[in-house]
């Protein structure tokens, strides 16, 4: 065989398996390299300084060293403005791309960080068109209005019902059966939740979270978080926090997640774009770490707490610090946490500074309240901090403190700190209520001492009245089955004053020997429902009016309230209570998640009058759809309140017309059924007449002229007295 024949035969041989075996794969071995563009061009003698400066920035995301940085030089001894950097792992390289791309080194230089494998993959010849071609704009597609339900002609509210495996959304029709807008099976695999302004309905699945909305209830967004357990929205629905008790195990190709999320349990999302903003590992509480799992406290939820304008969110690391993050980038305020020794909890003020406030110096700050326990010789302390300046604007020292709970009034006008205290010997506990008047000069403090423990406290929405429930001590251990102690409900209001500010808070009335354990204010204030839920002792619901139209008691004439019990009802097995957004209706429900007896819901008006009772097999959840804030100005709202009687008359006429319309429908349906029955009877009589004629018999129903047997039918009516009594009327 000649050489030419050998080479001719070689061209016919298939070497694809050998090429595949020995081909250099860029993805393997080069995934730890990144390319950094946009660096300053420096001479050879300044190159070590630039490399050291670059290494400091790079080590914030991973481990690398000077020997791992290759910075090419040109023929003139100048660097070319880019460098190749090798990290220890591919995950560190991915973090460098994610966190350092677009980083500004100085006023003139902003770096771009890319994976070397990406450059090799997309930069090869033929992968990218050398000539720029403008992308074609996508055709406009009109989207559904996400708040279309607000255009209902009768201004009805919606609610969601979760029963068995079915989730449905309905319009409320008061006494009549609700009107269904959508109903689907297996819509969620754990529970459903409305977003704070009612725009979205949230469903949870093993793969993550989905948001639904619009008139057709189509899917609006997905947020992948495996085995998600809980969700929480920011007040304006801009951000979403998801949590799972199982840390994320990242796998290549998981949609929406990156290697950075490996081992994390909390994820913060941008609702509008669906983008993952930041993920967090679980917080370890040093005080809980040494306890067995069954003795540890339940997870604090929500962990991330938001300001009313969504500008900041924060979380506490118990005993150490509070971390405040700025949105939308979710970066630490001033790049560091606020160290507060012993800090246990905090709450943001619900008041968001307006545009007018922002024009005044120092008025655009947000208020954050936190408390710290007694440590060594240091007393417990409650403090108000302004954010972003981190200035402490008010403090209050406390003694013999067991626990604190922070309760802001809905407009941020007042703050109540419920302080559970113990005696010096620790044998008894009692409660102090520390009130701070936030909008008054120097933030004055007012204290109400309670001899028992306060188990529940609630401010009137947009008001200055409040209710709390106290309970006696539980029986000592070993005294048999524990019976919940009797409770007492106390109602408070400020004293009347001729001009602002309001006067000191005074007791209106205390109702003793109750089993009540829950307080539910109407979202519009004035009406308050005191309930006993999740209890085997009682199932009572009491409706109280704080501005009753009647004569005041002599002892209450100096107070800004006229308290009256207007109705008391029972709902056996009640587990949940919720007011509708308008404050016109309230629903008490009994969920199968708590027990299996008489599940369903009862609906009442704001005065406690029963409107409807629906017993539903395997009933799980009831939730009213929230409404966004009104777009009416304060003057317009004031004018409506002034002419409320006129509007009420119109509403009464509309309700009467609807009732008449409903009655007309019922009457028409009955008449239709009666006509159908008469037509059927006439048809049957005609058929019987024809059959009798064929048999030679007289027509059906005809009277006989003669009685062939000579018999006479006599009808006799007999009356029998069963019982007879005589009573003398005085």
C-alpha positions in Angstrom: 0.0 0.0 0.0 1.4 3.4 -1.0 1.4 6.4 1.2 -1.2 8.1 -1.0 -3.6 5.1 -0.6 -3.1 5.1 3.2 -4.1 8.7 3.5 -7.1 8.2 1.2 -8.3 5.4 3.4 -7.7 7.5 6.5 -10.2 10.1 5.3 -12.9 7.4 5.3 -12.2 6.4 9.0 -14.7 7.8 11.6 -12.7 9.4 14.4 -15.7 11.0 16.2 -15.5 8.8 19.3 -11.8 9.7 19.7 -12.4 13.4 19.2 -15.2 13.3 21.8 -13.0 11.5 24.3 -9.9 13.7 23.9 -11.5 17.1 23.0 -10.7 19.9 25.5 -14.0 20.9 27.1 -14.0 24.6 28.0 -16.8 24.1 30.6 -14.5 21.8 32.7 -11.5 23.4 34.4 -12.3 27.0 33.3 -15.4 27.6 35.3 -13.4 29.0 38.1 -12.1 31.8 35.9 -13.6 35.2 35.4 -12.6 38.1 33.0 -12.6 41.6 34.4 -12.9 44.5 32.0 -12.9 48.2 32.6 -9.7 48.3 34.7 -7.4 51.3 34.6 -4.4 51.1 32.2 -1.3 51.4 34.2 2.5 51.0 33.5 4.4 47.9 34.6 5.7 49.5 37.9 2.1 50.3 39.0 0.7 46.9 38.1 1.4 45.3 41.6 -0.6 48.1 43.3 -3.5 47.7 41.0 -3.5 43.9 41.5 -3.5 44.3 45.4 -6.3 46.8 45.1 -8.3 44.4 42.9 -7.6 41.5 45.2 -9.2 43.3 48.2 -12.4 43.7 46.2 -12.4 40.2 44.9 -11.9 38.6 48.3 -15.3 39.9 49.4 -16.9 37.2 47.4 -14.3 34.4 47.3 -10.8 33.3 47.9 -8.1 34.2 45.4 -4.5 35.5 45.5 -2.1 37.6 43.5 -0.6 34.7 41.6 -4.1 33.9 40.4 -4.5 37.3 38.6 -3.2 37.5 35.1 -3.1 41.0 33.7 -1.7 41.2 30.1 0.6 44.1 29.0 0.9 45.6 25.6 4.2 46.3 23.6 4.5 49.7 25.3 4.5 48.2 28.8 0.9 49.3 29.7 -1.8 47.1 31.0 -4.7 46.6 28.5 -7.6 47.3 30.9 -8.6 43.7 31.6 -7.5 40.7 33.7 -8.1 37.0 34.1 -8.8 35.9 37.7 -9.0 32.3 39.1 -11.1 31.5 42.2 -11.0 28.4 44.3 -14.4 27.2 43.3 -16.9 27.7 40.5 -19.5 29.0 43.0 -17.1 31.8 44.1 -16.6 32.7 40.4 -20.4 32.9 40.0 -20.7 35.1 43.1 -18.1 37.5 41.6 -20.1 37.8 38.4 -23.3 38.4 40.4 -22.0 40.9 43.0 -19.1 42.7 41.4 -20.3 43.2 37.8 -21.0 46.9 37.4 -18.9 47.8 40.5 -17.6 51.4 40.4 -13.8 51.5 41.3 -13.6 55.3 41.0 -15.2 58.1 39.2 -13.8 57.0 35.8 -13.7 53.2 36.0 -16.6 50.8 36.4 -15.7 47.1 36.0 -17.5 44.4 34.1 -17.1 40.8 35.4 -18.0 37.8 33.2 -17.3 34.1 33.3 -14.5 33.0 31.0 -16.7 30.1 29.8 -19.4 32.5 28.8 -17.0 34.5 26.7 -15.7 31.4 25.1 -19.3 30.1 24.5 -20.8 33.3 23.1 -17.7 35.0 21.7 -16.8 32.3 19.2 -16.9 33.1 15.5 -20.4 32.8 14.2 -22.2 33.0 17.6 -22.7 36.7 17.5 -23.7 38.7 14.4 -21.0 41.4 13.8 -23.6 43.8 12.4 -26.2 45.2 14.9 -29.8 44.4 14.1 -32.4 46.3 16.1 -34.9 43.9 17.8 -38.4 43.9 16.6 -40.8 45.4 19.2 -43.3 42.9 20.6 -46.9 43.6 19.7 -48.9 45.3 22.5 -51.1 43.0 24.4 -53.7 44.6 26.6 -53.6 43.1 30.1 -56.5 42.6 32.5 -57.2 45.1 35.1 -55.9 43.7 38.4 -58.5 45.6 40.4 -61.5 44.9 38.3 -63.5 43.6 41.2 -63.7 47.1 42.6 -66.0 48.1 39.7 -68.8 46.0 41.0 -72.1 48.0 40.7 -73.2 47.0 44.1 -69.8 47.7 45.7 -69.8 44.1 47.1 -66.7 42.6 48.8 -65.2 39.3 47.7 -63.9 36.5 49.8 -62.1 33.2 49.3 -63.4 29.8 50.5 -61.1 26.8 50.8 -63.1 23.6 51.3 -62.0 20.0 50.7 -59.7 20.2 47.7 -61.5 23.2 46.1 -60.7 26.9 46.3 -63.4 29.5 45.2 -63.7 33.2 45.1 -67.2 34.7 45.7 -69.0 38.0 45.9 -70.8 38.5 49.2 -74.6 38.8 48.8 -75.5 39.3 52.5 -78.4 37.0 53.3 -78.4 35.3 49.9 -76.0 32.6 48.8 -72.7 34.1 47.6 -72.1 34.6 43.9 -69.2 32.6 42.6 -66.6 34.2 40.3 -64.1 31.3 40.1 -63.7 27.8 41.6 -60.9 25.4 41.0 -59.8 22.1 42.4 -56.2 21.6 43.7 -55.5 25.4 43.4 -53.1 25.2 46.3 -51.4 22.4 48.3 -51.4 24.0 51.8 -53.3 27.3 52.1 -54.2 30.5 50.2 -53.5 34.1 51.1 -54.5 37.5 49.7 -51.8 40.2 49.2 -52.2 43.2 51.5 -54.1 45.4 48.9 -56.1 42.5 47.5 -54.4 42.5 44.1 -53.2 38.9 44.1 -54.3 35.5 45.5 -51.3 33.5 46.6 -51.1 29.7 46.3 -48.4 27.4 47.8 -46.9 24.4 46.1 -43.9 22.0 46.6 -42.1 23.8 43.8 -42.8 27.4 45.1 -45.3 30.2 45.2 -47.8 31.4 42.5 -49.7 34.7 42.3 -53.2 34.8 40.6 -55.3 37.8 39.6 -57.3 39.7 37.0 -60.9 39.0 35.9 -60.0 35.6 34.5 -57.8 34.6 37.4 -54.8 33.7 35.4 -51.3 33.2 36.8 -49.5 36.5 37.2 -46.1 35.3 38.6 -44.1 32.3 39.8 -41.5 32.3 42.6 -39.5 29.0 42.8 -38.7 28.0 46.4 -38.7 24.2 47.0 -40.9 23.0 50.0 -42.0 26.6 50.8 -44.0 26.8 54.0 -44.8 30.5 54.6 -45.1 33.8 52.6 -45.3 37.4 53.5 -45.8 40.6 51.5 -44.5 44.1 52.0 -47.3 46.6 52.8 -47.5 47.9 49.2 -47.1 44.5 47.5 -43.7 45.4 46.0 -41.8 42.6 47.6 -42.5 39.0 48.7 -40.6 36.9 51.4 -40.8 33.1 51.2 -39.6 30.7 53.9 -39.0 26.9 54.1 -38.0 24.9 57.1 -35.8 22.9 54.7 -32.7 24.7 53.4 -32.5 24.9 49.7 -30.3 22.2 48.0 -29.2 23.9 44.8 -28.9 21.7 41.7 -27.8 22.8 38.3 -30.6 24.1 36.1 -33.0 25.0 39.0 -35.1 27.9 37.5 -34.8 31.3 39.2 -32.2 30.1 41.7 -28.4 30.4 41.8 -25.6 28.5 43.7 -25.7 31.3 46.2 -29.1 30.1 47.5 -27.7 26.7 48.6 -28.4 26.2 52.3 -30.7 29.3 52.5 -34.2 29.2 54.0 -35.4 32.8 53.4 -35.7 34.4 49.9 -36.8 38.0 49.1 -38.4 38.6 45.7 -39.4 41.6 43.6 -43.1 41.0 42.8 -43.3 43.1 39.7 -40.2 41.6 37.9 -40.1 38.2 39.6 -36.4 38.7 40.3 -34.7 37.2 43.3 -33.3 40.0 45.3 -31.5 38.2 48.1 -31.5 35.0 50.1 -30.7 34.5 53.8 -29.7 31.6 56.0 -31.7 30.8 59.2 -30.9 32.8 62.2 -29.5 30.8 65.1 -30.6 32.1 68.6 -27.8 31.3 71.0 -30.3 31.0 73.9 -32.3 28.4 71.9 -29.4 26.4 70.4 -28.7 24.4 73.6 -32.4 23.4 74.1 -33.8 20.2 72.7 -35.9 20.7 69.5 -39.3 20.2 71.2 -38.4 22.8 73.8 -37.4 25.6 71.4 -39.6 28.6 70.6 -41.5 28.6 67.4 -40.2 30.5 64.4 -40.8 34.2 64.5 -43.0 35.2 61.6 -42.7 37.4 59.8 -39.0 37.6 60.3 -38.6 40.6 57.9 -40.6 43.6 59.0 -41.3 46.4 56.5 -41.8 50.1 56.7 -45.2 51.4 55.6 -43.7 52.7 52.3 -41.6 49.5 51.5 -38.4 51.6 51.6 -36.7 49.6 54.4 -37.1 46.1 55.8 -35.3 44.8 58.9 -34.7 41.6 60.9 -33.4 41.0 64.4 -30.7 38.6 65.5 -31.8 38.1 69.1 -29.3 39.3 71.6 -27.0 40.9 69.1 -28.2 43.3 66.4 -30.8 44.6 64.0 -30.1 44.5 60.3 -31.8 47.2 58.2 -31.9 46.7 54.4 -32.6 49.3 51.8 -34.8 48.4 48.8 -34.8 47.6 46.0 -31.2 46.3 46.1 -31.6 44.8 49.6 -28.3 46.1 50.8 -27.4 46.8 54.4 -28.1 50.4 55.5 -24.6 52.0 55.8 -23.2 48.6 55.0 -23.4 47.4 58.6 -25.9 46.1 61.1 -27.0 48.1 64.1 -25.3 46.5 67.2 -27.7 46.5 70.2 -26.6 44.3 73.1 -29.4 41.9 74.2 -32.0 43.3 71.7 -35.0 40.9 71.6 -37.6 42.4 69.3 -38.6 45.6 67.3 -41.5 47.1 65.4 -41.6 49.8 62.7 -44.0 52.7 63.0 -47.0 52.2 60.6 -46.7 55.9 59.6 -45.0 56.6 56.3 -43.7 60.2 55.9 -45.5 62.0 53.1 -44.0 64.1 50.3 -44.8 67.2 52.4 -43.0 65.7 55.4 -39.9 65.0 53.2 -39.6 68.8 52.5 -39.2 69.5 56.2 -35.7 68.8 57.7 -35.6 65.6 59.7 -39.3 64.8 59.0 -38.6 62.1 56.4 -37.2 59.7 59.0 -38.9 56.4 59.9 -39.3 55.4 63.5 -38.3 52.0 64.8 -39.0 50.8 68.4 -37.0 48.0 70.1 -36.5 46.7 73.5 -33.6 45.1 75.4 -33.8 43.0 78.6 -31.9 43.4 81.9 -28.2 42.5 81.5 -26.0 42.5 84.5 -26.3 46.0 86.1 -28.1 47.4 83.1 -31.9 47.9 83.3 -34.3 46.8 80.6 -34.9 49.5 78.0 -37.4 50.5 75.4 -36.0 52.9 72.7 -37.2 54.8 69.7 -34.7 55.1 66.8 -34.9 57.2 63.7 -33.9 55.6 60.4 -31.8 56.2 58.4 -29.9 58.5 60.8 -30.0 55.8 63.6 -30.5 58.6 66.2 -32.2 57.6 69.5 -35.1 60.0 70.0 -36.6 58.5 73.1 -35.8 55.9 75.8 -37.5 54.4 78.8 -35.8 52.3 81.5 -37.8 49.4 82.9 -37.2 47.1 86.0 -38.1 43.5 86.8 -39.0 42.8 83.2 -40.0 39.3 82.0 -41.1 40.2 78.5 -42.3 43.1 76.3 -44.7 43.4 73.4 -44.8 46.5 71.2 -48.2 47.7 69.9 -48.3 50.6 67.5 -51.6 52.5 66.8 -52.5 52.2 63.1 -51.5 55.8 62.3 -48.4 55.8 64.4 -49.8 58.4 66.8 -49.4 56.2 69.9 -47.2 53.3 71.0 -48.2 50.9 73.7 -45.4 48.8 75.3 -46.9 45.8 77.2 -44.4 45.1 79.9 -44.8 41.8 81.7 -43.1 42.2 85.1 -42.3 40.0 88.0 -42.0 40.7 91.7 -38.5 40.9 93.2 -38.7 37.4 94.4 -40.2 36.2 91.1 -43.3 34.6 92.7 -45.9 36.6 90.9 -46.3 38.4 87.6 -48.3 41.5 86.5 -48.4 43.9 83.6 -47.6 47.6 83.0 -48.9 49.4 79.9 -46.4 52.1 78.9 -47.9 54.6 76.5 -45.9 57.0 74.3 -47.6 59.9 72.5 -45.4 60.0 69.4 -46.7 63.2 67.8 -46.6 65.3 70.9 -43.6 67.4 72.0 -40.8 65.3 73.7 -42.9 62.2 73.3 -44.5 62.1 76.8 -45.1 58.8 78.6 -48.1 57.5 80.5 -48.3 54.3 82.6 -51.3 52.1 83.5 -50.5 49.5 86.1 -52.5 46.2 85.9 -52.4 43.8 88.8 -52.9 40.7 86.5 -51.3 39.6 83.3 -52.5 41.1 80.0 -53.0 38.3 77.5 -54.3 40.5 74.6 -54.2 44.1 73.6 -55.7 46.0 70.6 -55.9 49.6 69.5 -58.9 51.0 67.7 -58.0 51.5 64.0 -57.3 55.2 63.3 -58.5 56.0 66.9 -57.3 56.6 70.4 -59.3 53.9 72.3 -58.2 50.4 73.2 -59.2 47.1 74.8 -57.2 44.6 76.6 -57.9 41.2 78.3 -56.4 40.1 81.6 -56.2 36.6 83.1 -55.3 35.2 86.5 -52.5 32.8 87.1 -52.7 29.1 86.0 -53.1 26.5 88.7 -49.9 25.0 89.9 -48.5 21.9 88.2 -49.8 18.6 89.5 -53.2 20.0 90.3 -55.0 17.9 87.7 -56.1 18.9 84.3 -55.4 22.7 83.9 -58.6 24.7 83.5 -58.1 28.1 81.8 -58.4 30.9 84.3 -61.3 33.4 84.1 -60.5 36.5 82.2 -61.6 40.2 82.4 -62.1 42.6 79.5 -61.2 46.2 80.1 -62.3 49.1 77.8 -60.4 52.4 77.8 -60.8 55.8 76.2 -59.2 59.3 76.7 -60.7 62.0 78.7 -62.6 64.7 76.8 -60.6 67.9 76.1 -61.6 71.1 74.3 -58.5 71.1 72.1 -55.8 68.6 71.1 -54.0 66.7 72.3 -56.4 64.2 73.8 -56.5 63.7 77.6 -55.1 60.9 79.6 -56.5 57.4 79.1 -59.2 56.3 81.6 -61.0 53.1 82.2 -64.6 53.0 80.8 -65.6 49.6 82.2 -64.3 46.2 83.1 -66.3 43.0 82.5 -65.2 40.2 84.9 -65.6 36.4 85.0 -65.4 35.9 81.2 -63.7 33.3 79.0 -62.8 35.8 76.3 -59.4 35.6 74.8 -59.5 37.5 71.5 -60.2 41.1 70.3 -61.3 42.0 66.8 -61.8 45.7 66.0 -63.8 46.8 62.9 -61.4 48.2 60.3 -63.3 51.4 60.5 -63.2 51.6 64.3 -66.1 52.2 66.7 -67.3 48.5 66.8 -65.4 45.9 68.6 -66.0 42.1 68.8 -64.8 40.3 71.9 -64.6 36.6 71.3 -63.7 33.2 72.8 -61.9 31.2 70.1 -60.2 27.7 70.2 -61.9 27.0 73.5 -63.8 24.1 74.9 -65.2 26.2 77.7 -67.1 28.9 75.8 -67.9 30.0 72.2 -69.3 33.5 72.9 -69.1 36.5 70.5 -69.9 39.9 72.0 -70.5 43.0 69.8 -69.6 46.3 71.5 -70.4 49.8 70.3 -68.0 52.6 71.5 -70.3 55.4 70.2 -73.7 54.1 71.1 -76.6 56.5 70.3 -78.1 56.6 73.8 -77.8 58.1 77.2 -74.4 57.9 78.8 -73.7 56.6 82.3 -73.0 59.3 84.8 -69.5 57.9 85.5 -68.6 57.9 81.8 -69.7 61.4 80.8 -66.1 62.8 80.9 -64.8 60.2 78.5 -64.7 60.2 74.7 -66.9 57.1 74.4 -70.3 55.7 75.1 -69.9 52.0 75.5 -72.8 49.6 75.0 -73.1 45.8 74.5 -75.4 45.5 71.4 -75.4 41.8 70.8 -74.1 38.5 72.2 -74.1 35.3 70.1 -72.7 31.8 70.2 -70.8 29.9 67.5 -69.9 26.4 68.7 -66.3 25.5 67.9 -65.3 28.9 66.5 -61.6 29.1 65.5 -61.3 32.3 63.5 -63.0 35.7 63.2 -62.5 38.3 60.5 -64.1 41.6 59.6 -64.7 42.6 55.9 -62.8 45.6 54.6 -65.8 47.9 54.8 -66.6 47.1 58.5 -70.2 46.1 57.6 -69.9 42.4 58.0 -68.0 40.0 60.2 -67.5 36.2 59.8 -66.7 33.6 62.4 -65.5 30.3 61.1 -64.8 26.8 62.3 -61.9 25.2 60.5 -61.1 21.5 60.0 -57.5 22.4 60.6 -58.4 22.9 64.3 -61.1 20.3 64.8 -63.7 18.3 62.9 -67.0 19.4 64.5 -69.6 21.6 62.8 -67.1 23.1 60.3 -68.3 26.1 58.3 -68.8 29.8 58.8 -71.4 32.2 60.2 -71.9 35.8 58.9 -73.2 38.7 60.9 -73.7 42.4 60.3 -71.7 44.9 62.4 -74.4 44.9 65.1 -74.2 41.1 65.5 -77.4 40.3 63.6 -77.1 36.8 62.0 -77.3 37.0 58.2 -76.3 33.5 57.1 -74.9 30.2 58.4 -73.2 27.8 56.0 -72.1 24.4 57.4 -69.5 23.0 54.9 -68.0 19.6 55.0 -64.2 19.7 55.2 -64.2 23.5 55.5 -60.6 24.8 55.9 -60.3 28.6 55.3 -62.3 31.8 54.9 -60.6 35.1 54.1 -62.0 38.5 53.0 -60.3 40.2 50.0 -58.6 43.4 51.2 -59.2 46.7 49.5 -56.6 49.3 48.6 -56.7 52.7 50.3 -59.4 55.1 49.2 -58.4 57.6 46.5 -60.8 60.2 48.0 -59.3 63.2 49.7 -59.9 64.0 53.4 -62.3 66.7 52.4 -64.3 64.4 50.2 -64.4 61.8 53.0 -65.6 64.5 55.4 -68.3 65.5 53.0 -69.5 61.9 52.7 -69.7 61.5 56.5 -71.6 64.7 56.7 -74.2 63.5 54.2 -74.2 59.9 55.4 -78.0 59.8 56.2 -78.8 60.7 52.6 -76.5 58.0 51.3 -78.0 55.5 53.8 -81.4 56.2 52.4 -80.2 55.4 48.9 -78.6 52.2 50.1 -81.8 51.2 51.9 -83.8 51.7 48.7 -81.3 49.7 46.7 -81.4 46.9 49.3 -85.2 46.9 49.2 -85.3 46.8 45.4 -82.9 43.9 45.5 -85.0 42.1 48.0 -88.2 42.8 45.9 -86.3 41.6 42.8 -85.3 38.4 44.6 -88.9 38.0 45.8 -90.2 38.5 42.2 -87.8 35.9 41.0 -89.0 33.4 43.6 -92.7 34.1 42.8 -92.0 33.8 39.0 -90.2 30.5 39.6 -93.2 29.2 41.7 -95.7 30.3 39.0 -93.6 28.6 36.3 -93.6 25.3 38.3 -97.3 25.6 38.9 -98.0 26.1 35.2 -95.8 23.2 34.3 -97.7 21.0 36.8 -101.1 22.1 35.5 -100.0 21.4 31.9 -98.8 17.9 32.9 -102.1 17.2 34.7 -104.2 18.3 31.7 -102.1 16.1 29.4 -102.5 13.1 31.7 -106.3 13.6 32.0 -106.5 13.8 28.2 -104.6 10.5 27.9 -106.8 8.8 30.5 -110.0 10.0 28.8 -108.8 8.5 25.5 -107.9 5.2 27.1 -111.4 5.0 28.8 -113.1 5.8 25.5 -111.2 2.9 23.9 -112.4 0.6 26.6 -116.0 1.8 26.3 -116.0 3.5 29.7 -117.4 6.8 30.6 -115.0 9.8 30.4 -112.7 10.3 33.4 -114.4 12.3 36.1 -117.9 12.4 34.6 -120.8 12.0 37.0 -123.0 8.9 36.6 -126.7 9.7 35.8 -127.9 6.5 37.5 -126.6 4.5 40.4 -126.9 0.9 39.1 -126.6 -0.6 42.6 -128.8 1.9 44.2 -126.2 2.9 46.7 -125.6 6.3 48.1 -122.2 7.6 49.2 -122.5 9.8 52.3 -119.5 11.8 53.6 -119.4 12.4 57.4 -117.0 14.7 59.2 -116.2 13.8 62.8 -114.6 16.3 65.2 -112.9 15.0 68.4 -111.8 17.1 71.3 -108.4 16.0 72.5 -107.9 18.4 75.4 -109.8 21.3 76.9 -108.6 23.7 79.6 -110.2 26.6 81.3 -108.1 29.5 82.8 -109.2 32.5 84.7 -107.9 35.8 83.5 -107.4 38.3 86.4 
